[in-house]
Amino acid sequence: MRGPSLPPPLLALLEGVSRSFYLTLRMLPAPVRPQIGLAYLLARAADTIADTAAVPPGARWAVLEAYRLRIQGRTTEPVDLRPIASGTATGAEGAVPGDLAGSPSNAEGELLERTEELLAFLDKFQPPDQERIRTVLDVITSGQQLDLERFAEADPGHVVALEREADLDDYTYRVAGSVGEFWTRVCRAHLFPDAPLDEAGLLARAVRFGRGLQLVNILRDLAADLRQGRCYLPRAALAAAGLTPATLLDPGCLPRLRPLYDGYLDQAEAHLAAGWSYTQALPRSQVRVRLACAWPILIGLETLGRLRQGDVLDPRRRLKISRADVRRLVFHSVVCYPWSAAWNRLYDRARRRWG
């Protein structure tokens, strides 16, 4: 049974908080657009709570926990997100004014103020879709809460790193790999329930797809995260390279970091290759879904190319692809789709472009 349509105000809100995902959402078929759009908005609200640097970590963790319980239906009491939306909260650490760096944008503030409207919309879906949305949000928020715990003492003068490779794998699964599973289950249920597919293999590739996209984000944002006291490159891996999290604040250590960093770029590319395999495994009749999957993969490959060549420790240079490049990738993918051979070459062309 088809679920309710995403109301225009919520659709506009989604465009305000993420133009790139809005493009992907508009490409998706109508039967899955509301579920995936709503899940994104709820996750983005949680992300805004977790990342609002103007509010102390302890206060953010408490608000995030209340928000998680509200999503899961374990409480009916509305969560007051106005302090987060304004950038001011009072917790064990005291109050922080909202004009500090890290306060939510206007669109994010509006998103927080409308969470009860989002949750009311969630109740309009059939139980299976409600369960899928609540399950993925539970995993995502657990990752964000763990992040707040790990980096509770982090600040620009004290860089805290993940400890082990397993911690990085766990984090990328919680905040992104789980999204691949959710996306797959929703699309499978509503678009191609009877297609003969390797379900377990498809879900495994979906997880790697999500992990790859998150790892690209982590590697791209390394310099900016370091200046907030966060390092997602594991301490053990850095130590093996003769580095510490704090030394990465010096752009001059890039030559020593490069071998390790390039290894993570290779890892991200391997995950994106699994994502492309995932896209190819979907029924060819699912044009919109395959295009919606292809775009972030191709954008991710272009980003990896820039990271291979750029100064990734210079906070003044945020290495990302331009809107013109995004339009080029979208255009080529649409034009090539009717021809299997041309479509199949899209991935290799994007990978070799910066090789």
Stockholm file with secondary structure:
# STOCKHOLM 1.0

chainA/1-355         MRGPSLPPPLLALLEGVSRSFYLTLRMLPAPVRPQIGLAYLLARAADTIADTAAVPPGARWAVLEAYRLRIQGRTTEPVDLRPIASGTATGAEGAVPGDLAGSPSNAEGELLERTEELLAFLDKFQPPDQERIRTVLDVITSGQQLDLERFAEADPGHVVALEREADLDDYTYRVAGSVGEFWTRVCRAHLFPDAPLDEAGLLARAVRFGRGLQLVNILRDLAADLRQGRCYLPRAALAAAGLTPATLLDPGCLPRLRPLYDGYLDQAEAHLAAGWSYTQALPRSQVRVRLACAWPILIGLETLGRLRQGDVLDPRRRLKISRADVRRLVFHSVVCYPWSAAWNRLYDRARRRWG
#=GR chainA/1-355 SS CCCCCCCHHHHHHHHHHCHHHHHHHHHSCTTTHHHHHHHHHHHHHHHHHHHCTTSCHHHHHHHHHHHHHHHTTSCCSCCCCHHHHHTCCEETTEECCTTSTTCCCHHHHHHHHTHHHHHHHHTTSCHHHHHHHHHHHHHHHHHHHHHHHHTTTCBTTBCEECCSHHHHHHHHIIIIIHHHHHHHHHHHHHTCTTSCCCHHHHHHHHHHHHHHHHHHHHHHTHHHHHTTTEECSCHHHHHHTTCCTGGGGSGGGHHHHHHHHHHHHHHHHHHHHHHHHHHHHSCTTCHHHHHHHHHHHHHHHHHHHHHHHSCTTCTTCCCCCCHHHHHHHHHHHHHHTTSHHHHHHHHHHHHHTTC
#=GC SS_cons         CCCCCCCHHHHHHHHHHCHHHHHHHHHSCTTTHHHHHHHHHHHHHHHHHHHCTTSCHHHHHHHHHHHHHHHTTSCCSCCCCHHHHHTCCEETTEECCTTSTTCCCHHHHHHHHTHHHHHHHHTTSCHHHHHHHHHHHHHHHHHHHHHHHHTTTCBTTBCEECCSHHHHHHHHIIIIIHHHHHHHHHHHHHTCTTSCCCHHHHHHHHHHHHHHHHHHHHHHTHHHHHTTTEECSCHHHHHHTTCCTGGGGSGGGHHHHHHHHHHHHHHHHHHHHHHHHHHHHSCTTCHHHHHHHHHHHHHHHHHHHHHHHSCTTCTTCCCCCCHHHHHHHHHHHHHHTTSHHHHHHHHHHHHHTTC
//
